[in-house]
Amino acid sequence: MAHTATTEWPREAIAQCVSSVMRSRRAVRAFKPEPLRRDLVERILEDAAAAPSGANIQPWRVYVVSGSVKDDLAKAVVSAFRAGSAPAPTHFPEPLPDVFRARLLDFGARYYASLGIDRSDASARMRQTERNFSFFGAPVGLIFSIDRRLKPHSWIDLGLFAQNVMIAAKARGIDTCPQVAFAQFHDQIASCLQMPPEEITAFGMSMGYGDVAAPVNQTRMPRERTHDFARLLGFAA
Ligand SMILES: Cc1cc2nc3c(=O)[nH]c(=O)nc-3n(C[C@H](O)[C@H](O)[C@H](O)COP(=O)(O)O)c2cc1C
């Protein structure tokens, strides 16, 4: 599989194109029912596999589900979610340092406001959380997994691969939502997808054509300014 592409485009046009794709990607949580062609999904995965990885070990694994396979997986996870049988989510430490907690609370406020859900309405928030597990109505779902014997360093590789998936999709007009919510349901997912025992579910992702009119897709998440998160040292100017 050849990953190198040559192009005659002027460098500035390429930079603008890449920048515009990166900046227009958003976590999309309502999709049109329009199916995704298998060849498009395969092209996206081929592009994504150009991601770097430490010592090129390429630790990413991904299960891409659609049709009845996706529906069966969603059914199993939704029913485990309703039964409350999953272990508590562990993806953030408790207590979360204040700087991150402030951003998390800001995210929650914007997200639930876009849906007209009051913060105190726990059952409405649960119903919205549950929508994660039917991939927010997307025609395609992805489950990213990794060999559990690997160290956190290799999870970085998996994240880089996933970002490439989202950018390669967006470049083709296809939207995504990365979803750590799936990680809690590794047992159900592993059983549905017949994962080998050494694999662990890292996160999921919804993929399809976003419903631009849906209120939830109007949410815009702010970013810190460059000089708040970066220190540029040793430059001449
Ligand atoms: C690793 C990871 C896990 C995420 N998990 C979820 C999730 O489980 N459910 C969800 O609705 N969004 C999830 N998101 C989406 C984030 O909330 C979203 O990326 C963030 O708020 C910034 O918004 P933006 O992607 O639209 O710029 C996740 C994002 C990342 C990178």
The ligand as an SDF file (V2000), in Angstrom:
LIG
                    3D

 31 33  0  0  0  0  0  0  0  0999 V2000
  -10.7140   10.8830   23.3240 C   0  0  0  0  0  0  0  0  0  0  0  0
  -12.0470   11.5850   23.2000 C   0  0  0  0  0  0  0  0  0  0  0  0
  -13.1650   11.0280   23.7800 C   0  0  0  0  0  0  0  0  0  0  0  0
  -14.4200   11.6300   23.6410 C   0  0  0  0  0  0  0  0  0  0  0  0
  -15.5170   11.0040   24.1400 N   0  0  0  0  0  0  0  0  0  0  0  0
  -16.7420   11.5090   23.8910 C   0  0  0  0  0  0  0  0  0  0  0  0
  -17.8990   10.7650   24.2620 C   0  0  0  0  0  0  0  0  0  0  0  0
  -17.8280    9.6800   24.8530 O   0  0  0  0  0  0  0  0  0  0  0  0
  -19.1070   11.2830   23.9310 N   0  0  0  0  0  0  0  0  0  0  0  0
  -19.2260   12.4830   23.2620 C   0  0  0  0  0  0  0  0  0  0  0  0
  -20.3740   12.8770   22.9910 O   0  0  0  0  0  0  0  0  0  0  0  0
  -18.1440   13.2000   22.9060 N   0  0  0  0  0  0  0  0  0  0  0  0
  -16.9150   12.7400   23.1800 C   0  0  0  0  0  0  0  0  0  0  0  0
  -15.7890   13.4180   22.7630 N   0  0  0  0  0  0  0  0  0  0  0  0
  -15.9310   14.6750   22.0200 C   0  0  0  0  0  0  0  0  0  0  0  0
  -15.4930   15.8890   22.8440 C   0  0  0  0  0  0  0  0  0  0  0  0
  -16.4800   16.2360   23.7710 O   0  0  0  0  0  0  0  0  0  0  0  0
  -15.2020   17.0560   21.8720 C   0  0  0  0  0  0  0  0  0  0  0  0
  -14.1590   16.6820   21.0020 O   0  0  0  0  0  0  0  0  0  0  0  0
  -14.8050   18.3200   22.6140 C   0  0  0  0  0  0  0  0  0  0  0  0
  -15.8670   18.7890   23.3990 O   0  0  0  0  0  0  0  0  0  0  0  0
  -14.3620   19.4240   21.6470 C   0  0  0  0  0  0  0  0  0  0  0  0
  -15.4000   19.6840   20.7180 O   0  0  0  0  0  0  0  0  0  0  0  0
  -15.1380   19.5880   19.1460 P   0  0  0  0  0  0  0  0  0  0  0  0
  -14.5710   18.2270   18.8670 O   0  0  0  0  0  0  0  0  0  0  0  0
  -16.5040   19.7710   18.5110 O   0  0  0  0  0  0  0  0  0  0  0  0
  -14.1840   20.6660   18.7720 O   0  0  0  0  0  0  0  0  0  0  0  0
  -14.5300   12.8520   22.9230 C   0  0  0  0  0  0  0  0  0  0  0  0
  -13.3810   13.4240   22.3680 C   0  0  0  0  0  0  0  0  0  0  0  0
  -12.1610   12.7880   22.4980 C   0  0  0  0  0  0  0  0  0  0  0  0
  -10.9350   13.3930   21.8450 C   0  0  0  0  0  0  0  0  0  0  0  0
  1  2  1  0
  2  3  1  0
  2 30  2  0
  3  4  2  0
  4  5  1  0
  4 28  1  0
  5  6  2  0
  6  7  1  0
  6 13  1  0
  7  8  2  0
  7  9  1  0
  9 10  1  0
 10 11  2  0
 10 12  1  0
 12 13  2  0
 13 14  1  0
 14 15  1  0
 14 28  1  0
 15 16  1  0
 16 17  1  0
 16 18  1  0
 18 19  1  0
 18 20  1  0
 20 21  1  0
 20 22  1  0
 22 23  1  0
 23 24  1  0
 24 25  2  0
 24 26  1  0
 24 27  1  0
 28 29  2  0
 29 30  1  0
 30 31  1  0
M  END
$$$$
